[in-house]
Amino acid sequence: MSVFRSAWWVALSLVPVLACATPQARVIVKLKADSTLLATSDSLAHAQSLGAGASSMSFKSGRMQRLGGRMGLSVQDGRLLGARTQLATASGMTSEALAARLAKQPDVEYAVVDHLRFRESVPTNDPLFGASPSLAAGQWYLYAPDATLPAAINAVGAWGLTTGSSRVAVAVLDTGIRSDHEDFSGKFLPGYNMISDPLRAGNTVGRTPDASDNGDYLTQAEITANPISYPANTCTQDLTSSWHGMEVAGIVGAATNNGIGMASVGRDTSILPVRVLGKCGGYDTDIMDAMKWAAGLAVTGVSGEVPQPRARVINLSLGSSGACGAYQDVINAVLARGVVVVASAGNTSREVDAPANCSGVIAVGALRQEGTKAGYSAAGPEISISAPGGNCVDSGTNCLYPILSASNSGPQNPVSNADGGSTYSSGLGTSFSAPMVSGTVALMLAIRPNLTPDAVKRILMRSARAFPTSGVVSATSTCHAPDPNVDQLECYCTTTTCGAGMLDTAEAVRQAASDGVASISVSPSQPVAGATLVLSGASSIPSALADHIVSYQWALVDGGGIVSALQGDLSSASVSATPQAAGQFQVRLTVTDNLNVSATSTQTITVQVAPPSGGGGGGGGALDDLTLWLGGAWVLCLMSLRQNKGRVSV
């Protein structure tokens, strides 16, 4: 069972470690395009030409060493992450301190901490699907919604249109999988272990083309003996393996209608397992490399570019607090390959975690069975949509509305299927909300493969059902903007705190099969005050039977006090605007195709303050309030005792 962890829980569970351990700073550095440090013979292209058989840690360009030398710092060159992006390490200082120093250099576009991220937790003959929806063993969330379970996603209704396709793969970036589980026969594509540290991976080599989960338990003895791999201020003893990757994969695409175990949202969808979380989570650099690998992009020392993405959807049921940082470059590259990115919003009860808070990501919040925000779920405008995350409804002894999925019976090391290792467990967390959306997206792409990531996101949001505004305990309030210092527990969702609405899998698939989509792209993706930005509708798609878009119509819905008018021909594919200050403004685009079918989208655009001229890039933010996503039901139920008298609400 997975374990929910936030700052208050970490504080309670800290155990003594070697106080004299020397910290190792880890920072992701992106150099500016005109940096003189880029003139090196040991280039990324040379590294990639050596192929997948070479060690990804063997390519040392000397760039980071020279960069540190300018400041009198001993900085080591880490793994190359892109043509201008590289991991930099140093001993004797914190990652935050190194990032702040490097960010001030004129050659640096940005320098951000390489944070650790953590796991967040039609008729069928599958016995657990057929159980009563009110029982812990039942898959209540797959049914059509009713007065008792308004948050149910109606996957059953979608299966009448499609049961998915094995040609559509969802990459599950997590703790790995167990291929011998009886409910995954033929479902897994060849995956990869992207954890570069052998100790964290629990093997002797680090990265390897084997995504098997060999357990993520961590003992105090391991922490004490290996302070570099397990930083004492971050890693704590956890004597039970989570099997979190199996739980997430089961919701996405466990074999369905096979007479065994459970049903999944995506049914016939394939799963591409990529192991990125091991003992004490996983580093951003490994997770970002895994995202690129799943999207068919080159990863130094692992693989060259492949003709098509290995997966159409990437599921990230992981994260921790902080800004998006270096993830944005990777996400932009993945989206450009036509790959949809879905991420858990986080179990912080506060602000949305990274990487869910990145632009272009479908961030997913968690709902109780009643449709209110689950007490543990993050909230904020970054969330696109919400889905069931599981909940306790009594004093904490039993959880009657959790999320059921596949697991393994081994307490630390995995138990094989022959020894009874194929088991199922129930849990809670935004880790479970995200794969419900990923499975839905897989169904959408199975019925209409040419949908772009933006079109998928817009269909999901416009097909969502409205949140309830009454009907639960009378003391329940309306959700508000998150406070970074105060938990916001159960509340009635709004479209600015929990996304567009509650996931409706059947309606999303129906719209994907037939409707057109008005798509608005913004360039640059992060506009600043005083600079002209371009709004384009060129990526809009016609309805399913039409050939092309024949007309566009733009409108400024709300200038927000920063935009007085759109510039250019409002009936053309693109227009521009020049915001005079930071803030938000709202535009609407209506497109009509050659069958006279129209689609409309409204988009709010956030404008930032223009950065000061000169100087380096942004520094690394602190890794505060680390969150171990997807908590075990017993811990979440303990948390919920703070929430309301006798009524546990997580």
Secondary structure, DSSP 8 states (H G I E B T S, - for coil): ----B-HHHHHHH-----TT---EEEEEEEE-TT-GGG--SS-HHHHHHT-TTS-TT----SHHHHHHHTTT---EEEEE-SSSEEEEEEESS-HHHHHHHHHTSTTEEEEEE--EEEE-------TTTTS-TTSTTS-GGGS---SS-TT---HHHHTTT----TTSEEEEEES-B-TT-GGGTTTB---EE----HHHHTSSSS-BS--B-----B-HHHHHH-TTTS-TTT---B-S---HHHHHHHHHH---SSSSS---SSTT-EEEEEE--BTTBEEHHHHHHHHHHHTT--BTTTB---SS-S-SEEEE-EEBSS--TTHHHHHHHHHHTT-EEEEE--SSSSS--BTTTSTT-EEEEEE-TTSSB-TT---STTEEEEEE--B--SSSS--SB-EEEEEE--SSS---GGGT-EEEEEE-SHHHHHHHHHHHHHHHHHH-TT--HHHHHHHHHHH-B----SSS-TT--B--S-BTTB---SBB--TTTS-SSB--HHHHHHHHHH--B---EEESSS-BTTS-EEEE-TT-B--TT---EEEEEEEEEE-TTT----BS-TTSSEEEE--SSSEEEEEEEEEEETTS-EEEEEEEEEEB----SSS--B------S--BSS--HHHHHHHHTTTSSS----
